[in-house]
Amino acid sequence: MGAVTLITGAGSSMAEGESTTTSVSNIGAATLSTDDKSCKIDTQNATFTVNETGIEVDDESATNPDSKALKDQILNEHLEETALGLVDIARDQNTDEDEAETDSKALMEQLLREQTGDTTSDLDDIVEDTEMKEDENATTIVSKTPMEHILRDQTEETRLNLTYIAADKDMNETARFFAEVVAAIVEWWQWYAKEEDPTCYQIDFGVGSPITLLMVLALLPEKYQGFICIEDTHRSASGNGENFSWLHEQTMEVLARLSIDPSPASILFGQGLASMVRDEVDEGWRVFTGRSWLEDQIHLLSNNELEPDLYRFPPETKKIVFFFNPTEVHWTAVEVDLNDDVWTYTLYNSLFKGEKGPTWKACQEQFPLLEQLVCRASGFSEPKTRKIIAAKSAQQDNPYDCGPIAIYNATELLKGRRPNAEVDTENLRLRYLQVIVDALCLLDEGLKTPAFRARMRKVYFDDYPTRF
């Protein structure tokens, strides 16, 4: 992988449902460099809602004063295309070039006489659609800048509020720790974003998909989400102002990769392995293909129509660990032990209710299909049998802590260790926020990927000793 890069992009999107370290040290020690950072801009999915005063959507003279000229232009282009088509038809039926042209002119005149009303009506619809699209574009252009200003102002208000809370001796110590580390993250994100909207600015740490500030802010515990002054529907998992602390898969994968590099060579992280293995995806896929997502992937792979990299693992692989969320409302971690004769799938579920429920049912249905894909893509012999079991996992007592627990379980498994059955999710969230701060600091040094990740290992294992 090349150098760690920065890119800007669309706002985050978050799944709906349940989500799921130590003292803060030297958070403010890093100084912001003024070196330029290369970035690309992608505001395709940005949400803008403010219209410029004075432009009315229904005012044709304001949105498109040349509508008459546009209509004439479309009419001429339409008639020209029709004439060319008629010439081709006439030439197919006549060998004489002049006769063909004469016939086409006659047909054209007849077409105009018989279809003028219909043609005019069609053109009116075309012009109306064109003007509507142009008006929508104009609205986006004039409303983009005000919305960006609002979000930038709200981000700065958030930073100032967090800084105030961190210095407030009357606040409890944990709240102040969180405020201090998140204030540092916001400040770094503002610096990297420069004049762009920091909330949807994407940063690529070189260990997964880029993530946005809004995604990272979800690491703040739900009871402290009131510290954030940013009013954006993307902050809420369901868009209804609830579960602000639900984690996005991109954030989880980045944190897992930053935390476990390197893992033992025989234990690999199946990043994105089951991202599309979801009930709603299967339902839609069956409508179009008659197959579930994984069934269709097997079909495509069998016909050499699928790039198998996602499902390909090296021959020395003994274990695979991946995130699993088939219901789209609850994160779990899965470890696969690849024995020659039997593959054992171990589910770590922070809301385990015994061998029942939608996640357990999905394991029975999806793992045999996933197994076929991995074996075919990797050249493994298919096992004679498989076992699906549930292991002890830390349990959550709210709708949003499954994300941090799933990250913890996955990272412990990737290190070759059994996860503890008792963890402090607030400590987990604070630790993961600290990892993001340190990654942002190192990113500013312009380190190449190997050096960047080596420094992150030292930060994770030496600077923040585990205490849960």
C-alpha positions in Angstrom: 0.0 0.0 0.0 1.2 3.5 -0.8 1.4 6.5 1.4 -1.4 7.3 3.7 -3.6 9.9 1.9 -6.4 12.3 2.6 -9.6 12.6 0.6 -12.7 14.5 1.1 -16.1 13.0 0.4 -19.7 12.5 1.2 -21.3 12.4 4.6 -21.5 9.3 6.6 -24.2 6.8 6.7 -25.0 4.7 9.7 -26.7 1.5 10.4 -29.8 1.4 12.6 -29.9 -0.5 15.9 -27.8 -1.5 18.8 -24.2 -0.5 18.8 -21.7 -1.2 20.6 -8.5 3.8 27.6 -7.3 4.8 30.1 -6.3 8.4 31.1 -5.8 10.9 28.4 -2.1 11.8 27.9 -0.4 14.4 25.8 -3.6 15.1 23.9 -2.7 18.7 23.4 1.0 18.2 22.9 0.9 17.8 19.1 1.3 21.0 17.1 -0.6 21.4 13.8 1.7 21.5 10.8 1.1 24.0 8.0 2.3 21.6 5.3 -0.1 21.2 2.4 -2.0 18.0 2.2 -3.3 16.7 -1.1 -6.9 15.9 -1.2 -9.8 15.2 -3.6 -13.2 16.6 -3.3 -16.4 14.6 -3.6 -19.5 16.4 -2.5 -21.9 14.2 -4.6 -23.8 13.0 -1.6 -23.7 16.1 0.5 -27.1 17.3 1.8 -28.0 20.9 1.1 -31.3 22.5 2.0 -31.0 26.3 1.9 -32.2 28.3 -1.1 -30.9 31.7 -2.0 -33.3 34.5 -1.3 -34.9 35.9 -4.4 -35.1 32.7 -6.5 -38.4 31.0 -6.6 -38.7 27.5 -7.9 -41.9 28.2 -9.8 -40.7 31.5 -11.3 -39.7 30.5 -14.9 -38.2 33.9 -15.7 -35.9 33.6 -12.7 -34.8 30.0 -13.1 -34.6 29.9 -16.9 -35.3 33.1 -18.8 -34.4 31.4 -22.2 -37.1 28.8 -21.9 -38.6 29.8 -25.3 -35.2 29.4 -27.0 -34.7 26.1 -25.3 -38.0 24.8 -26.5 -37.2 25.9 -30.1 -33.8 24.2 -29.8 -35.3 21.0 -28.6 -38.0 21.1 -31.3 -35.4 21.6 -34.0 -33.2 18.8 -32.7 -36.2 16.5 -32.4 -37.3 17.2 -36.0 -33.8 16.8 -37.3 -33.4 13.4 -35.7 -36.8 12.4 -37.1 -35.8 13.6 -40.6 -32.6 11.6 -40.5 -34.5 8.5 -39.4 -37.0 8.9 -42.2 -34.2 9.3 -44.8 -32.7 6.0 -43.6 -36.1 4.3 -43.9 -36.7 5.7 -47.4 -33.2 4.6 -48.5 -33.9 1.1 -47.3 -37.0 1.0 -49.6 -35.6 2.9 -52.6 -32.3 2.4 -54.5 -32.6 5.9 -56.1 -31.0 8.5 -53.9 -33.1 11.5 -55.1 -36.2 9.5 -54.9 -35.4 8.5 -51.3 -34.8 12.2 -50.4 -38.1 13.2 -52.0 -40.0 10.4 -50.2 -38.4 11.4 -46.9 -39.5 15.0 -47.3 -43.1 13.9 -48.0 -43.1 11.7 -45.0 -41.7 14.5 -42.9 -44.4 16.9 -43.9 -47.1 14.3 -43.3 -45.6 13.6 -39.9 -45.7 17.2 -38.9 -49.3 17.7 -40.1 -50.5 14.6 -38.2 -48.4 14.8 -35.0 -47.9 18.5 -34.3 -50.1 18.5 -31.3 -48.6 15.4 -29.8 -45.0 16.5 -30.6 -45.6 19.9 -29.0 -47.0 18.2 -25.9 -44.0 15.9 -25.7 -41.6 18.8 -26.1 -43.4 20.8 -23.4 -42.8 17.8 -21.1 -39.2 17.6 -22.1 -38.6 21.3 -21.6 -40.4 21.2 -18.2 -38.2 18.3 -17.1 -35.1 20.1 -18.3 -36.0 23.3 -16.6 -36.8 21.4 -13.3 -33.4 19.7 -13.4 -31.6 23.0 -14.1 -33.5 24.6 -11.3 -32.6 21.8 -8.9 -28.9 22.3 -9.9 -29.2 26.0 -9.3 -30.8 25.4 -5.9 -27.9 23.1 -4.9 -25.3 25.6 -6.1 -26.7 28.5 -4.2 -27.5 26.5 -1.1 -24.3 24.6 -0.8 -22.2 27.4 0.6 -24.6 28.5 3.4 -25.0 24.9 4.6 -21.3 24.4 4.6 -20.9 27.6 6.7 -23.5 26.4 9.1 -21.8 23.0 9.6 -18.4 24.6 9.9 -19.8 27.0 12.5 -21.4 24.1 14.4 -18.2 22.2 14.3 -16.3 25.1 15.8 -19.0 25.6 18.4 -18.6 21.9 19.3 -14.9 22.2 19.7 -15.2 25.3 22.0 -17.9 23.5 24.0 -15.8 20.4 24.5 -12.8 22.6 25.5 -14.9 24.3 28.1 -16.2 21.0 29.5 -12.7 19.6 29.6 -11.5 22.5 31.8 -14.6 22.5 34.0 -13.5 21.2 37.4 -17.2 20.7 38.4 -17.6 18.1 35.7 -16.9 14.4 36.5 -13.5 13.2 35.5 -14.7 10.7 32.8 -16.8 13.4 31.1 -13.7 15.7 31.1 -11.5 12.9 29.6 -14.0 12.3 26.8 -14.4 16.1 26.1 -10.6 16.6 25.9 -9.9 13.8 23.5 -12.9 14.6 21.3 -12.0 18.3 21.2 -8.5 17.2 19.9 -10.1 15.1 17.2 -12.4 17.9 16.1 -9.5 20.3 16.0 -7.4 17.9 13.8 -10.4 17.3 11.5 -10.9 21.0 11.1 -7.3 21.5 10.2 -7.3 18.7 7.6 -10.6 19.9 6.1 -9.3 23.5 5.7 -12.2 25.3 4.0 -14.3 22.3 3.5 -17.1 21.1 5.8 -15.3 19.1 8.5 -18.3 16.9 9.4 -18.3 15.0 6.1 -14.6 15.3 5.3 -13.1 11.8 4.8 -9.7 10.8 6.0 -8.0 7.7 4.8 -5.7 6.1 7.4 -4.5 3.4 4.9 -6.1 0.5 6.8 -9.6 0.5 5.4 -12.3 2.7 3.9 -12.0 6.5 4.6 -14.1 7.7 7.6 -15.7 11.0 8.5 -15.8 13.1 11.6 -19.5 12.2 12.1 -18.6 8.5 12.1 -15.8 9.1 14.7 -18.1 11.2 16.9 -20.3 8.1 17.4 -17.6 6.7 19.6 -18.6 9.2 22.3 -20.9 7.5 24.8 -24.6 8.2 24.3 -24.8 10.1 27.6 -22.2 12.6 26.4 -23.6 13.0 22.9 -25.2 16.3 24.1 -21.7 17.8 24.1 -21.9 17.8 20.3 -23.5 20.9 18.7 -23.7 19.6 15.1 -27.2 19.3 13.8 -27.0 16.6 11.1 -29.4 13.7 10.6 -26.5 11.5 9.7 -25.4 11.6 13.4 -28.4 9.4 14.3 -28.5 5.8 13.3 -32.2 6.0 12.3 -32.3 9.7 11.6 -34.8 10.2 14.5 -32.4 11.7 17.0 -31.7 8.5 18.9 -28.7 6.1 19.1 -26.0 8.7 18.2 -23.5 6.2 19.5 -24.2 3.4 17.0 -21.0 2.6 15.1 -20.5 2.4 11.4 -18.8 -0.6 9.9 -16.1 1.5 8.3 -15.1 3.0 11.7 -15.1 -0.5 13.3 -12.8 -1.9 10.5 -10.4 1.0 10.7 -10.1 0.6 14.5 -9.6 -3.1 14.2 -6.9 -2.7 11.6 -5.1 0.1 13.6 -5.3 -2.1 16.7 -4.1 -5.5 15.6 -1.3 -4.9 13.0 0.4 -7.2 12.8 -1.7 -10.1 13.8 -0.2 -13.7 13.7 0.3 -14.7 10.0 -2.1 -17.6 10.4 -5.0 -15.4 11.8 -6.5 -13.0 9.3 -9.1 -10.3 9.4 -11.9 -10.8 6.9 -12.5 -7.1 6.2 -15.8 -6.7 4.5 -16.3 -10.4 4.2 -19.9 -10.3 5.3 -20.8 -6.7 4.6 -23.5 -7.6 2.1 -24.7 -10.6 4.0 -27.8 -9.0 5.2 -31.5 -10.0 5.3 -32.7 -6.9 3.4 -30.0 -7.4 0.7 -31.0 -11.0 0.2 -34.7 -10.0 -0.1 -34.0 -7.5 -2.8 -31.5 -9.7 -4.6 -34.0 -12.6 -4.9 -36.4 -10.2 -6.7 -33.9 -9.6 -9.5 -31.8 -12.8 -9.6 -33.9 -15.5 -7.8 -30.9 -16.0 -5.5 -29.6 -14.6 -2.2 -26.5 -12.4 -2.3 -24.1 -15.2 -1.4 -25.9 -17.7 -3.7 -25.4 -15.2 -6.5 -21.8 -14.6 -5.6 -21.2 -18.4 -5.9 -23.0 -18.4 -9.3 -20.9 -15.6 -10.6 -17.7 -17.1 -9.3 -18.5 -20.4 -10.9 -19.0 -18.6 -14.3 -15.7 -16.7 -13.8 -17.7 -13.4 -13.6 -16.6 -12.4 -10.1 -13.3 -11.0 -8.9 -12.6 -13.4 -5.9 -10.2 -11.2 -3.9 -12.8 -10.5 -1.1 -13.1 -14.3 -0.4 -9.4 -15.3 -1.1 -7.1 -16.1 1.8 -3.5 -17.5 1.7 -2.8 -21.2 2.1 -1.3 -20.7 5.6 -4.5 -19.3 7.0 -5.7 -21.1 10.1 -8.3 -18.7 11.4 -10.5 -15.9 10.0 -12.2 -13.2 12.0 -14.9 -10.9 10.7 -17.8 -8.7 11.7 -21.3 -10.1 11.2 -24.5 -8.1 11.2 -27.2 -9.9 9.2 -30.1 -8.0 10.7 -28.5 -4.6 10.2 -29.4 -3.7 13.9 -26.7 -5.7 15.9 -23.0 -6.1 15.5 -21.3 -9.4 16.4 -17.8 -11.0 15.8 -17.2 -14.4 14.3 -14.1 -16.5 14.4 -13.7 -19.4 11.9 -11.2 -22.2 12.7 -10.2 -23.8 9.4 -9.4 -27.4 10.3 -9.0 -29.8 7.3 -12.0 -32.0 8.3 -14.2 -29.5 10.1 -14.6 -25.8 10.1 -15.7 -24.4 13.5 -17.6 -21.0 13.5 -17.6 -19.3 16.9 -20.1 -16.5 17.4 -19.4 -13.7 19.9 -22.7 -12.0 20.6 -23.1 -9.2 23.1 -26.9 -9.8 23.1 -26.8 -13.6 23.2 -30.2 -15.3 24.0 -29.1 -18.9 23.5 -29.2 -20.8 20.2 -32.1 -18.9 18.8 -33.0 -15.5 17.4 -32.3 -13.9 14.0 -28.5 -13.7 14.2 -28.2 -17.3 15.2 -30.6 -18.3 12.4 -28.6 -16.3 9.9 -25.4 -18.2 11.0 -27.0 -21.5 10.1 -28.2 -20.2 6.7 -25.2 -18.0 5.6 -22.1 -19.7 6.9 -22.3 -22.8 4.6 -22.6 -20.4 1.6 -19.7 -18.2 2.8 -17.7 -21.4 3.3 -18.1 -22.4 -0.4 -17.0 -19.0 -1.6 -13.9 -18.9 0.6 -12.9 -22.5 -0.4 -13.4 -21.9 -4.1 -11.7 -18.5 -4.1 -8.7 -19.7 -2.0 -8.3 -23.2 -3.4 -9.1 -24.8 0.0 -10.6 -28.3 0.2 -14.2 -28.0 1.5 -14.5 -29.5 5.0 -16.4 -32.7 5.6 -18.5 -31.0 8.2 -18.9 -27.7 10.1 -19.8 -26.7 13.6 -21.4 -23.4 14.7 -21.1 -22.6 18.4 -21.5 -19.6 20.7 -18.8 -18.4 23.0 -19.0 -16.3 26.1 -19.0 -12.6 25.3 -19.3 -9.4 27.2 -22.9 -8.3 27.3 -24.4 -4.9 26.6 -27.2 -3.2 28.6 -28.3 -0.6 26.1 -29.2 -0.5 22.3 -25.8 0.9 21.1 -22.8 -0.8 22.7 -22.6 -3.8 20.4 -20.1 -2.0 18.2 -17.4 -1.4 20.7 -17.8 -4.9 22.1 -17.6 -6.4 18.6 -14.4 -4.5 18.0 -12.9 -5.7 21.3 -13.8 -9.3 20.6 -12.4 -9.2 17.1 -9.1 -7.6 18.0 -8.6 -10.0 20.9 -9.3 -13.0 18.6 -6.9 -11.5 15.9 -4.2 -11.4 18.6 -4.8 -15.1 19.3 -6.4 -14.4 22.7 -9.8 -15.3 24.1 -11.9 -12.1 24.8 -12.8 -11.3 28.4 -16.5 -11.8 29.3 -16.5 -8.5 31.3 -15.5 -5.2 29.8 -16.1 -1.5 30.4 -17.6 -0.1 27.2 -16.8 3.5 28.3 -13.1 2.6 28.6 -13.3 0.8 25.2 -14.8 3.9 23.6 -12.3 6.3 25.2 -9.4 4.0 24.1 -10.6 3.9 20.5 -11.0 7.7 20.5 -7.4 8.0 21.7 -6.2 5.7 18.9 -7.9 8.0 16.4 -6.2 11.0 17.9 -2.8 9.4 17.7 -3.5 8.2 14.1 -4.3 11.8 13.2 -1.1 13.1 14.7 1.0 10.5 12.9 -0.8 11.1 9.7 0.4 14.7 9.8 4.0 13.5 9.8 3.5 12.1 6.3 4.8 8.7 7.2 4.7 5.9 4.7 2.2 3.1 5.5 4.7 0.7 7.2 6.2 3.3 9.4 2.8 4.7 10.2 1.4 1.4 11.3 4.6 0.5 13.3 4.2 3.8 15.2 0.5 3.0 15.8 1.4 -0.4 17.3 3.7 1.3 19.8 1.0 3.7 20.7 -1.6 1.0 21.1 0.4 -1.4 23.1 2.8 0.8 25.0 1.2 4.2 25.6 -2.3 2.9 26.5 -2.0 -0.2 28.7 -5.2 -2.2 28.9 -7.3 -1.9 32.1 -10.4 -3.9 31.6 
